């Protein structure tokens, strides 16, 4: 199949930070039973990619000790608790962000709709 993106001048394509672990941008779902190490896996991924993002936002229902540790060790981490999800417009579009939704799958429809906007629009919206 012909990749039409290859025919577009690189100067017109969005630029993403370079790293050797993941091709940016990316979407990832980590699903596993309780106690299986999902949060630890997320922290490992953040450690690999932390220099690629100007801000790391973690949306979660409850306080997690691992996320508190992350805030203490990396400057650009924001943890939002109680199932709150910021509107995409709250962040500038000129910088790259990593947004993590932790254990919000059973939150109300309004919250699910906000999360859905990140999945639908973040690839086209520069910086998310």
C-alpha positions as CSV (number, residue, x, y, z in Angstrom):
1,X,0.0,0.0,0.0
2,X,1.2,3.5,-0.8
3,X,1.9,5.6,2.3
4,X,0.8,9.1,1.3
5,X,2.3,10.6,4.4
6,X,5.7,9.9,2.8
7,X,4.9,12.2,-0.1
8,X,4.2,15.2,2.3
9,X,7.2,17.4,3.0
10,X,8.5,16.7,6.6
11,X,8.3,20.4,7.4
12,X,4.4,20.2,7.1
13,X,4.1,17.1,9.3
14,X,3.7,17.3,13.1
15,X,6.9,16.8,15.0
16,X,7.1,14.6,18.0
17,X,9.9,14.1,20.5
18,X,12.2,11.3,19.5
19,X,12.7,8.2,21.8
20,X,13.8,4.7,21.2
21,X,10.9,2.9,23.0
22,X,7.6,4.0,21.4
23,X,6.6,5.7,18.2
24,X,4.9,8.9,19.1
25,X,2.0,9.7,19.2
26,X,0.6,6.5,20.6
27,X,-2.5,5.2,22.5
28,X,-2.2,2.3,24.9
29,X,-4.6,0.2,27.0
30,X,-3.3,-1.8,29.9
31,X,-5.9,-4.2,31.2
32,X,-5.3,-6.8,33.8
33,X,-6.7,-8.0,37.2
34,X,-6.2,-6.1,40.4
35,X,-2.7,-6.5,41.9
36,X,-1.1,-7.6,38.7
37,X,1.2,-4.6,38.3
38,X,-0.7,-2.2,36.0
39,X,0.3,0.9,37.9
40,X,3.9,-0.2,38.2
41,X,3.9,-0.8,34.4
42,X,2.6,2.7,33.8
43,X,5.3,4.1,36.0
44,X,7.9,2.2,34.0
45,X,6.6,3.5,30.7
46,X,6.6,7.1,32.2
47,X,10.2,6.6,33.3
48,X,11.1,5.7,29.7
49,X,9.3,8.6,28.1
50,X,9.3,11.3,30.8
51,X,11.7,13.5,28.7
52,X,9.4,13.4,25.7
53,X,6.6,15.3,27.4
54,X,6.4,18.8,29.0
55,X,3.5,17.6,31.1
56,X,2.3,14.2,32.4
57,X,-1.3,14.2,33.6
58,X,-2.7,11.2,35.5
59,X,-6.5,11.1,36.1
60,X,-7.5,8.6,38.7
61,X,-10.3,7.9,41.2
62,X,-8.2,7.5,44.3
63,X,-4.8,8.4,45.7
64,X,-2.1,6.0,44.7
65,X,1.2,5.8,46.6
66,X,3.1,5.1,43.3
67,X,1.7,8.3,41.8
68,X,2.6,10.3,44.9
69,X,6.2,8.9,44.5
70,X,6.1,9.9,40.8
71,X,5.1,13.5,41.7
72,X,8.0,13.6,44.1
73,X,10.6,12.4,41.6
74,X,9.5,14.0,38.3
75,X,8.7,17.8,38.1
76,X,6.1,17.8,35.3
77,X,3.6,15.4,36.8
78,X,0.0,16.4,37.7
79,X,-2.3,13.9,39.4
80,X,-6.0,14.6,39.2
81,X,-8.1,12.6,41.7
82,X,-11.8,11.8,42.2
83,X,-12.3,10.7,38.6
84,X,-12.0,14.3,37.3
85,X,-10.9,14.6,33.6
86,X,-9.7,18.0,32.4
87,X,-11.1,19.4,29.2
88,X,-8.7,19.1,26.3
89,X,-8.7,22.9,25.9
90,X,-7.2,23.4,29.3
91,X,-3.7,22.6,28.0
92,X,-1.8,24.6,25.3
93,X,-1.5,22.8,22.0
94,X,2.2,23.7,21.5
95,X,3.7,21.2,23.9
96,X,3.5,17.4,24.2
97,X,1.5,15.9,27.0
98,X,1.0,12.3,28.2
99,X,-2.5,11.8,29.7
100,X,-3.2,8.6,31.7
101,X,-6.7,7.5,32.7
102,X,-6.4,5.1,35.6
103,X,-9.3,2.9,36.6
104,X,-12.0,5.3,35.2
105,X,-13.8,2.7,33.1
106,X,-16.9,2.7,35.3
107,X,-17.2,6.4,35.8
108,X,-20.4,8.3,34.7
109,X,-21.2,8.8,31.1
110,X,-20.1,12.5,31.2
111,X,-16.6,11.4,32.3
112,X,-16.5,8.7,29.7
113,X,-17.4,11.3,27.0
114,X,-14.5,13.5,28.1
115,X,-12.1,10.6,27.9
116,X,-13.5,9.7,24.5
117,X,-12.6,13.2,23.3
118,X,-9.0,12.5,24.1
119,X,-9.0,9.3,22.1
120,X,-10.9,10.8,19.2
121,X,-9.2,14.2,18.9
122,X,-5.7,13.9,20.5
123,X,-4.0,12.5,17.4
124,X,-5.1,15.5,15.4
125,X,-4.8,18.1,18.2
126,X,-1.1,19.1,18.4
127,X,0.5,18.5,21.7
128,X,-1.8,15.9,23.4
